[in-house]
């Protein structure tokens, strides 16, 4: 038995506790020619994972524990265990370390715990032309080999059944794995959304934290002020205590005053406690007032916008009013010019303006007696009336067309009559009948727009 630099891991585990089905040896010859290297081919099953200290040894048939190896070789770990090529492995035994006798041997795969994971069929080391050599073995060894072969057959059948079961389990696990992967993708999507929500919530919390820090700073400033106030009260209290000591040294009358001051001191302590509670309430009230102030600021902004709109409309109305006022002044100037022209024409025709029975009203009277078609009356009405005095006995109101007697149709009665039956616009001096009051109000309202 040959030794190497480092002995492989072995154990005293018996054959009954080994698993020969996890590594399968392939292409094992019945005999190998002495003096040549021997290559051992083996296959790793699906559920077996090789480790760094696994090894393959050559054992004499009939071995009991893994310590009885003749020689061994370390296995090579595959790079990718999931590939098909990783399952097919091989090791090569050098001829120098191989047995020199013609006993039966077998390959055994042993893991780093010293447990056998696979065993090959028996083989010999002998020349090819030794067919006439009779191999003599004892009956006990033959029975042991036959028993071992039966055990291997049973183990092989178990492996086939186990392989079928494992294949079914593999398909079920593949389906379950696909389902789990779909669930994992859904969970990843949900997790991503949750992370986004967490980031948003984190930003919101940071904003609220900054606000709380500012509030805390304000509270600390207020607490410092209250601390100064407490110091002042304590100073006052010390002063009062000194005064009480002075009063104690006085007469009995001062003693009653001292008792009174002690009671007052107690009340001050109670008042201080109440002031602290009141301070907390005031802080809460300040917070509420801040919220109300924010709402009032928004409301003030809205009112400012409305005020701006109203100011704009008022400016526009003022511009319109100024334009109308100027227009009115122009009309009044034109009216005065026409009135002077009318007087000049009447003077030219030899008539006195004041002697006419029906005079044209001035602009101060609001144009109550004007003809709807002539702004300042008919300049030739005096000539017609002078030539036909019989027609002047009966007059008609130019607005309501009612008959008026000549003797009562003077200037004062005319104004009273016009005020009772007409509505005069105070802006443009337009005249409306009294029965058209709604039209008159709408007309006046249009001037304010």
C-alpha positions as CSV (number, residue, x, y, z in Angstrom):
1,X,0.0,0.0,0.0
2,X,1.5,3.3,-1.1
3,X,1.4,6.5,1.0
4,X,1.3,10.1,-0.4
5,X,2.4,13.4,1.2
6,X,-1.1,14.0,2.8
7,X,-3.3,11.1,3.9
8,X,-6.9,11.2,2.7
9,X,-9.7,11.5,5.3
10,X,-11.0,8.1,6.3
11,X,-13.4,6.7,8.9
12,X,-14.3,3.4,10.6
13,X,-17.9,3.5,9.2
14,X,-19.1,0.1,8.1
15,X,-20.5,-0.8,4.7
16,X,-24.1,-0.7,6.0
17,X,-23.9,3.0,6.5
18,X,-22.4,4.0,3.1
19,X,-24.3,5.3,0.0
20,X,-23.0,3.6,-3.1
21,X,-25.5,5.3,-5.5
22,X,-24.4,8.9,-5.4
23,X,-21.3,8.4,-7.7
24,X,-21.5,6.0,-10.6
25,X,-18.3,4.5,-12.2
26,X,-18.3,4.1,-16.0
27,X,-16.3,2.0,-18.4
28,X,-14.6,-0.1,-15.8
29,X,-12.6,-2.9,-17.4
30,X,-12.5,-6.5,-16.1
31,X,-8.7,-6.3,-16.0
32,X,-6.0,-3.8,-16.5
33,X,-2.5,-4.5,-17.9
34,X,0.2,-4.0,-15.3
35,X,2.8,-1.3,-16.0
36,X,0.4,1.2,-17.5
37,X,-1.6,4.1,-16.2
38,X,-5.3,3.5,-15.3
39,X,-8.0,6.1,-16.0
40,X,-11.0,6.0,-13.8
41,X,-14.3,7.5,-15.3
42,X,-17.2,8.4,-13.0
43,X,-20.4,10.3,-13.0
44,X,-21.8,12.6,-10.3
45,X,-25.5,12.3,-9.7
46,X,-27.8,15.3,-9.7
47,X,-28.1,15.7,-5.9
48,X,-24.5,15.1,-5.0
49,X,-22.1,18.0,-4.5
50,X,-18.4,17.2,-4.5
51,X,-16.1,18.9,-2.0
52,X,-12.4,19.8,-2.0
53,X,-11.2,16.9,0.2
54,X,-13.1,14.1,-1.7
55,X,-10.9,11.3,-3.1
56,X,-11.1,8.1,-5.2
57,X,-9.3,5.0,-3.8
58,X,-8.4,1.5,-5.1
59,X,-9.6,-1.0,-2.5
60,X,-9.1,-4.8,-2.4
61,X,-12.4,-6.7,-2.6
62,X,-13.5,-7.6,0.9
63,X,-12.6,-4.3,2.5
64,X,-14.4,-3.3,5.7
65,X,-13.5,0.4,6.2
66,X,-12.2,3.2,4.1
67,X,-8.8,3.0,6.0
68,X,-8.0,-0.2,3.9
69,X,-7.3,1.7,0.6
70,X,-4.3,0.6,-1.4
71,X,-3.8,4.0,-3.2
72,X,-5.9,7.1,-3.9
73,X,-6.1,10.3,-6.0
74,X,-7.8,13.6,-5.1
75,X,-10.8,14.4,-7.2
76,X,-11.0,17.6,-9.3
77,X,-13.8,20.0,-8.5
78,X,-15.8,21.1,-11.6
79,X,-16.1,24.8,-12.4
80,X,-19.8,24.8,-13.2
81,X,-21.8,22.1,-11.4
82,X,-25.0,22.8,-13.5
83,X,-23.4,21.9,-16.8
84,X,-23.6,18.4,-18.3
85,X,-19.8,18.2,-18.7
86,X,-19.3,18.8,-14.9
87,X,-21.1,15.6,-14.1
88,X,-18.7,13.4,-16.2
89,X,-15.3,13.4,-14.4
90,X,-12.1,11.3,-14.5
91,X,-8.9,10.7,-12.6
92,X,-5.7,8.9,-13.6
93,X,-3.7,6.5,-11.5
94,X,0.0,6.3,-12.3
95,X,1.4,2.8,-12.9
96,X,4.0,3.2,-10.2
97,X,1.3,3.3,-7.5
98,X,-0.9,0.5,-8.8
99,X,-1.0,-3.0,-7.2
100,X,1.4,-5.7,-8.6
101,X,-0.6,-8.8,-7.6
102,X,-3.6,-10.3,-9.4
103,X,-6.2,-9.9,-6.6
104,X,-9.6,-8.3,-7.3
105,X,-9.9,-4.6,-6.7
106,X,-12.5,-1.9,-7.1
107,X,-12.7,1.9,-7.3
108,X,-14.5,3.7,-4.4
109,X,-15.5,7.4,-4.2
110,X,-14.9,8.7,-0.6
111,X,-16.0,12.2,0.6
112,X,-14.1,14.4,3.0
113,X,-16.0,12.9,5.9
114,X,-14.7,9.4,5.1
115,X,-18.0,8.1,3.8
116,X,-18.2,6.0,0.6
117,X,-20.5,7.6,-2.0
118,X,-19.9,5.1,-4.9
119,X,-18.2,1.8,-5.8
120,X,-17.2,0.1,-9.1
121,X,-17.4,-3.5,-10.2
122,X,-14.3,-5.6,-9.3
123,X,-11.4,-5.8,-11.7
124,X,-7.9,-7.3,-11.8
125,X,-4.4,-6.3,-12.8
126,X,-3.1,-9.0,-15.2
127,X,-1.7,-9.4,-18.8
128,X,-4.1,-9.9,-21.7
129,X,-2.6,-13.3,-22.8
130,X,-3.0,-15.1,-19.5
131,X,-6.3,-16.8,-20.4
132,X,-5.0,-20.3,-19.5
133,X,-4.1,-19.2,-15.9
134,X,-6.5,-20.7,-13.5
135,X,-7.5,-18.3,-10.7
136,X,-7.9,-20.1,-7.4
137,X,-10.0,-18.4,-4.8
138,X,-11.4,-19.8,-1.6
139,X,-15.1,-20.7,-1.3
140,X,-15.5,-18.0,1.4
141,X,-14.2,-15.3,-1.0
142,X,-16.5,-16.5,-3.8
143,X,-19.6,-16.4,-1.5
144,X,-18.6,-13.0,-0.2
145,X,-18.3,-11.7,-3.8
146,X,-21.7,-13.3,-4.7
147,X,-23.2,-11.7,-1.6
148,X,-21.7,-8.4,-2.5
149,X,-23.0,-8.7,-6.1
150,X,-26.5,-9.4,-4.8
151,X,-26.3,-6.4,-2.5
152,X,-25.1,-4.3,-5.5
153,X,-28.1,-5.5,-7.6
154,X,-30.5,-4.6,-4.8
155,X,-28.8,-1.3,-4.4
156,X,-29.0,-0.8,-8.2
157,X,-32.7,-1.5,-8.2
158,X,-33.2,0.9,-5.3
159,X,-31.2,3.5,-7.2
160,X,-33.5,3.0,-10.3
161,X,-36.6,3.5,-8.1
162,X,-35.0,6.4,-6.3
163,X,-34.0,7.9,-9.7
164,X,-37.6,7.7,-11.0
165,X,-38.9,9.2,-7.8
166,X,-36.2,11.9,-7.9
167,X,-37.1,12.7,-11.6
168,X,-40.8,13.1,-10.6
169,X,-39.8,15.3,-7.7
170,X,-37.5,17.3,-10.0
171,X,-40.4,18.0,-12.4
172,X,-42.6,19.0,-9.5
173,X,-39.9,21.1,-8.0
174,X,-39.3,22.7,-11.5
175,X,-43.0,23.7,-11.7
176,X,-42.9,24.9,-8.1
177,X,-39.8,26.9,-8.9
178,X,-41.4,28.5,-11.9
179,X,-44.4,29.5,-9.7
180,X,-42.1,30.8,-7.0
181,X,-40.1,32.8,-9.6
182,X,-43.4,34.4,-10.9
183,X,-44.3,35.2,-7.3
184,X,-40.8,36.6,-6.8
185,X,-41.2,38.9,-9.8
186,X,-44.5,40.1,-8.4
187,X,-43.0,40.6,-5.0
188,X,-40.1,42.5,-6.6
189,X,-42.5,44.8,-8.3
190,X,-44.5,45.4,-5.1
191,X,-41.2,45.9,-3.3
192,X,-40.1,48.5,-5.8
193,X,-43.4,50.4,-5.4
194,X,-43.1,50.2,-1.6
195,X,-39.5,51.5,-1.8
196,X,-40.8,54.5,-3.9
197,X,-43.5,55.1,-1.3
198,X,-40.9,54.8,1.5
199,X,-38.7,57.4,-0.3
200,X,-41.7,59.8,-0.7
201,X,-42.7,59.2,3.0
202,X,-39.1,59.8,4.0
203,X,-39.0,63.1,2.2
204,X,-42.2,64.1,3.9
205,X,-40.9,63.0,7.3
206,X,-37.7,65.0,6.8
207,X,-39.8,68.1,6.0
208,X,-41.9,67.5,9.1
209,X,-38.7,66.9,11.1
210,X,-37.3,70.3,10.0
211,X,-40.5,72.0,11.0
212,X,-40.4,70.2,14.4
213,X,-36.8,71.4,14.8
214,X,-37.8,75.0,14.1
215,X,-40.7,74.7,16.6
216,X,-38.4,73.1,19.1
217,X,-36.0,76.0,18.8
218,X,-38.8,78.5,19.3
219,X,-39.9,76.5,22.3
220,X,-36.4,76.6,23.7
221,X,-36.2,80.3,23.2
222,X,-39.5,80.7,25.0
223,X,-38.3,78.4,27.8
224,X,-35.2,80.5,28.2
225,X,-37.5,83.6,28.6
226,X,-39.6,81.7,31.1
227,X,-36.4,80.7,32.9
228,X,-35.4,84.4,33.2
229,X,-38.9,85.1,34.5
230,X,-38.5,82.3,37.0
231,X,-35.2,83.7,38.1
232,X,-36.8,87.1,38.5
233,X,-39.6,85.5,40.6
234,X,-37.1,83.6,42.7
235,X,-35.2,86.9,43.2
236,X,-38.5,88.5,44.2
237,X,-39.1,85.5,46.5
238,X,-35.7,85.9,48.1
239,X,-36.4,89.6,48.6
240,X,-39.7,88.8,50.2
241,X,-38.1,86.2,52.5
242,X,-35.6,88.9,53.7
243,X,-38.5,91.2,54.3
244,X,-40.3,88.5,56.2
245,X,-37.2,88.0,58.4
246,X,-37.2,91.7,59.1
247,X,-40.8,91.7,59.9
248,X,-40.3,88.7,62.3
249,X,-38.0,90.8,64.3
250,X,-40.7,93.4,64.7
251,X,-43.8,93.4,66.9
252,X,-46.7,91.0,67.0
253,X,-48.7,93.0,64.5
254,X,-46.0,92.4,61.9
255,X,-46.2,88.6,62.6
256,X,-49.7,88.5,61.1
257,X,-48.4,90.3,58.1
258,X,-45.6,87.7,57.8
259,X,-48.1,84.9,57.8
260,X,-50.0,86.7,55.1
261,X,-46.8,87.0,53.1
262,X,-46.2,83.2,53.5
263,X,-49.6,82.5,52.2
264,X,-48.9,84.9,49.3
265,X,-45.6,83.0,48.7
266,X,-47.5,79.8,48.4
267,X,-49.9,81.3,46.0
268,X,-47.0,82.6,44.0
269,X,-45.7,79.0,43.7
270,X,-49.1,77.8,42.7
271,X,-49.3,80.7,40.3
272,X,-45.9,79.8,38.9
273,X,-47.1,76.2,38.3
274,X,-50.3,77.6,36.7
275,X,-48.2,79.9,34.6
276,X,-46.2,77.0,33.3
277,X,-49.4,75.1,32.4
278,X,-50.7,78.4,30.9
279,X,-47.5,78.6,29.0
280,X,-48.1,75.2,27.4
281,X,-51.6,76.2,26.6
282,X,-50.3,79.4,25.1
283,X,-47.8,77.5,23.0
284,X,-50.6,75.3,21.7
285,X,-52.7,78.5,21.1
286,X,-49.7,80.1,19.2
287,X,-49.5,77.0,17.0
288,X,-53.2,77.3,16.3
289,X,-52.9,81.0,15.6
290,X,-50.1,80.3,13.2
291,X,-52.4,77.9,11.3
292,X,-55.2,80.5,11.4
293,X,-52.7,83.2,10.3
294,X,-51.8,81.0,7.3
295,X,-55.4,80.6,6.4
296,X,-56.0,84.4,6.9
297,X,-53.0,85.2,4.7
298,X,-54.5,83.1,1.9
299,X,-57.9,84.8,2.4
300,X,-56.2,88.2,2.5
301,X,-54.5,87.3,-0.8
302,X,-57.8,86.4,-2.3
303,X,-59.4,89.7,-1.1
304,X,-56.4,91.6,-2.4
305,X,-57.0,90.0,-5.8
306,X,-60.7,90.9,-5.7
307,X,-59.8,94.4,-4.5
308,X,-57.4,94.7,-7.5
309,X,-60.1,93.6,-9.9
310,X,-62.6,96.1,-8.3
311,X,-60.0,98.9,-8.4
312,X,-59.4,98.1,-12.1
313,X,-63.1,98.2,-12.8
314,X,-63.4,101.4,-10.8
315,X,-60.6,103.0,-12.8
316,X,-62.3,102.0,-16.0
317,X,-65.6,103.4,-14.8
318,X,-63.8,106.6,-13.7
319,X,-62.3,106.9,-17.2
320,X,-65.8,106.3,-18.8
321,X,-67.3,108.8,-16.3
322,X,-64.6,111.4,-17.2
323,X,-65.2,110.9,-20.9
324,X,-69.0,111.2,-20.4
325,X,-68.4,114.3,-18.3
326,X,-66.3,115.9,-21.0
327,X,-68.9,114.9,-23.6
328,X,-71.6,116.5,-21.4
329,X,-69.5,119.7,-21.1
330,X,-69.0,119.7,-24.9
331,X,-72.8,119.2,-25.4
332,X,-73.5,122.0,-22.9
333,X,-71.1,124.3,-24.7
334,X,-72.7,123.4,-28.0
335,X,-76.1,124.0,-26.4
336,X,-75.1,127.5,-25.2
337,X,-73.8,128.2,-28.7
338,X,-77.0,127.1,-30.2
339,X,-79.0,129.1,-27.7
340,X,-77.0,132.2,-28.5
341,X,-77.5,131.5,-32.2
342,X,-81.2,131.1,-31.5
343,X,-81.4,134.4,-29.7
344,X,-79.5,136.1,-32.5
345,X,-81.9,134.7,-35.1
346,X,-84.9,135.8,-33.0
347,X,-83.3,139.3,-32.6
348,X,-82.7,139.4,-36.3
349,X,-86.3,138.6,-36.9
350,X,-87.5,141.3,-34.5
351,X,-88.7,139.0,-31.8
352,X,-87.8,139.1,-28.1
353,X,-86.7,135.8,-26.6
354,X,-88.3,136.5,-23.2
355,X,-91.7,137.5,-24.8
356,X,-92.2,134.0,-26.4
357,X,-95.1,132.1,-24.8
358,X,-93.0,128.8,-24.9
359,X,-89.4,129.2,-24.1
360,X,-86.7,126.8,-24.7
361,X,-85.5,125.4,-21.3
362,X,-82.0,126.0,-20.3
363,X,-79.4,123.2,-19.6
364,X,-79.9,123.6,-15.9
365,X,-83.5,122.5,-16.2
366,X,-82.3,119.2,-17.6
367,X,-84.0,119.7,-21.0
368,X,-87.4,118.7,-19.6
369,X,-89.3,120.6,-22.3
370,X,-87.2,119.8,-25.4
371,X,-88.6,118.4,-28.5
372,X,-87.5,114.7,-29.0
373,X,-86.2,115.6,-32.4
374,X,-84.8,119.1,-31.8
375,X,-82.4,119.5,-29.0
376,X,-83.2,123.1,-28.3
377,X,-86.7,123.5,-29.7
378,X,-87.9,125.0,-32.9
379,X,-86.3,128.5,-33.5
380,X,-89.3,129.4,-35.7
381,X,-92.0,128.5,-33.3
382,X,-92.3,132.2,-32.1
383,X,-92.9,133.4,-35.7
384,X,-95.6,130.9,-36.3
385,X,-97.2,131.7,-32.9
386,X,-97.1,135.4,-33.6
387,X,-98.7,135.0,-37.0
388,X,-101.4,132.6,-35.6
389,X,-102.4,133.8,-32.2
390,X,-105.5,131.6,-32.1
391,X,-103.3,128.5,-31.8
392,X,-101.6,129.7,-28.7
393,X,-104.7,129.3,-26.6
394,X,-104.0,125.5,-26.1
395,X,-100.6,124.0,-25.5
396,X,-99.4,120.4,-25.5
397,X,-96.8,118.8,-23.2
398,X,-93.9,117.7,-25.5
399,X,-93.4,114.6,-23.4
400,X,-96.8,113.2,-22.6
401,X,-98.8,115.2,-25.3
402,X,-101.3,116.3,-22.7
403,X,-103.3,119.6,-23.3
404,X,-102.3,122.6,-21.2
405,X,-104.1,126.0,-21.0
406,X,-102.2,129.0,-22.3
407,X,-102.8,131.0,-19.2
408,X,-101.4,128.2,-16.9
409,X,-98.5,127.1,-19.2
410,X,-95.9,129.3,-17.7
411,X,-92.3,128.3,-16.9
412,X,-92.9,127.2,-13.3
413,X,-95.9,125.0,-14.1
414,X,-93.9,123.5,-16.9
415,X,-91.1,122.4,-14.6
416,X,-93.6,121.0,-12.1
417,X,-95.4,119.1,-14.8
418,X,-92.2,117.7,-16.3
419,X,-91.0,116.5,-12.9
420,X,-94.2,114.7,-12.3
421,X,-94.5,112.9,-15.6
422,X,-90.8,112.5,-16.7
423,X,-87.5,110.9,-15.4
424,X,-84.3,112.9,-16.3
425,X,-80.9,111.0,-16.4
426,X,-78.5,112.9,-14.1
427,X,-75.5,112.0,-16.3
428,X,-76.5,112.5,-19.9
429,X,-79.8,114.5,-19.4
430,X,-81.8,112.0,-21.3
431,X,-85.6,112.1,-20.6
432,X,-87.7,109.0,-20.0
433,X,-91.5,108.9,-19.3
434,X,-92.5,108.0,-15.8
435,X,-94.1,104.7,-16.9
436,X,-90.7,103.6,-18.3
437,X,-89.0,103.6,-14.8
438,X,-87.3,100.2,-15.3
439,X,-85.8,101.3,-18.6
440,X,-84.6,104.6,-16.8
441,X,-83.0,102.6,-14.0
442,X,-81.2,100.2,-16.4
443,X,-80.0,103.3,-18.4
444,X,-78.5,104.9,-15.3
445,X,-76.9,101.6,-14.2
446,X,-75.2,101.3,-17.6
447,X,-73.3,104.5,-16.8
448,X,-71.8,102.9,-13.8
449,X,-70.3,99.9,-15.7
